[in-house]
Amino acid sequence: MSVGKPKAFATGCCVAVRGLTWRYRWLWFCGVEEGGWLCSPLQQGRRGGGGQRSRRRRGTMPTVEELYRNYGILADAKETAPEHKDAYQVILDGVKGGPKEKRLAAQFIPKFFKHFPELADSAINAQLDLCEDEDVSIRRQAIKELPQFAMGDNLPRVADILTQLLQSDDSAEFNLVNNALLSIFKMDAKGTLGGLFSQILQGEDIVRERAIKFLSTKLKTLPEEVLTKEVEELILTESKKVLEDVTGEEFVLFMKILSGLKSLQTVSGRQQLVELVAEQADLEQTFNPSDPDCVDRLLQCTRQAVPLFSKNVHSTRFVTYFCEHVLPNLSSLTTPVEGLDIQLEVLKLLAEMSSFCGDMEKLESNLKKLFDKLLEYMPLPPEEAENGENAGNEEPKLQFSYVECLLYSFHQLGRKLTDFLTTKLNTDKVKDFKIRLQYFARGLQVYIRQLRLALQGKTGEALKTEENKIKVVALKITNNINVLIKDLFHIPPSYKSTVTLSWKPVQKSEVGQKRASEDTSSDLPAKKSQAGPKRDARQIYNPPSGKYSSNLGNFSYEQRGGFRGGRGRGWGGRGNRSRGRIY
């Protein structure tokens, strides 16, 4: 096989050589020919006396008839096949012939491979030559037979080779490689993982990418007798090594791999995964709201952690970080993805995590930060002129999506400090908050009535239009806020009601049905008599336009794009790793 002249080379070193096709092979070269061209062991012969045989082989290209004849000798010999080494050598030489000879060699070499352990290296290298042939049919045949070489110590090497062959752009060839890997996985899962992870850690970028995707899609298809506890422990151990230096997309794939392992479905297993995510999120580091990579990392990591939280696996560490570092900088966050409402995304994550927050060291302080942020999105009523009309030009916009998240988070954490609104705040602060709640609640009543009227009688396909989908979600949001506000109007404030966040999976009883707790108007404090007859709620509390409706929907951050840049930005440089493997 002719080879290209590399940029640098040295006797006895590992050098990347491009073969006849696009593939890379990694071989230990044993010498340098005149003019500086490197030769493979197949061209020069093995160290320690292989030269004469190699020269003989270069001058010999067996015919189809000779290949069949030597095949017959080995087949007839059966148990005594190892005595016919020369016959097997003729078959190995078949890789130098034409297309017909190569196709036969691709089938005959693996068939008798087990009988000639002393020729194992020559046989595997011969098969690799065929895996790199220009003829796609020969490549496919050679790849299909590779699992037959996966015996004993050769299995990790074959797994390593097959992993590199995942870079194929030929769909049929790519499927053969996948099937071959799955085949040897069932022979020896640990050995196969060794080959896969060696390429993930040290291989070319395209090989690394496809090896990770192979694990993320194929592991879940393997039976339990293959994915034993010991195998899953190996996957976790090797994954931790990879996670020391990954891109955002790779991190998400590895979390998919690990969260699917049976041994990590336990409480302690999920806790391990949360700790892995927390480490990736760098929760010990200072948060930089102006760095899109820093923001991106936190969002992606938190998204991976949220499904792991439960009443036994607490989100306290993440909730604390959001309250102390993210909320104070909410307005200055730099969005990592164009078109993303970064503030709403952060508030959604906080709301989802708040349900599973455990005991918090600085609960009162963090609850105060959350309370202050909630006030920013709950405006005071507009000032009135002497005639009872608005002194300003327009009503404040009620940002329901933001308030749902903040009010829900406050409601969840408030359960842990129920006297916060009664003893931890001064009287003026509490009075101001109740005025804001009352104003917001009155606006809700109008908007809820209008939404119900718009959706009345609509079922099935009618509810699937984009406009009606938005209205359905809007009704869920406003109903949720209504229930939570009702709790806070109790004396003392109550934290007993339960709501499902609007972007969570729809419950069958929620769409088109009225809940007993939806209408809170009767529980609101009475408004002063002079303003009552002068104001018409339907005229004053117009449903917000634009600002609210643009924020509706079940947003999925992963669908908007991954991490900025490639490896080396924010998730580790990976610049010092090796650029290949030895076959």
Beta strands, then each sheet from edge to edge (+ up, - down):
strand 1: 14-18
strand 2: 24-28
sheet 1: 1+ 2-
end
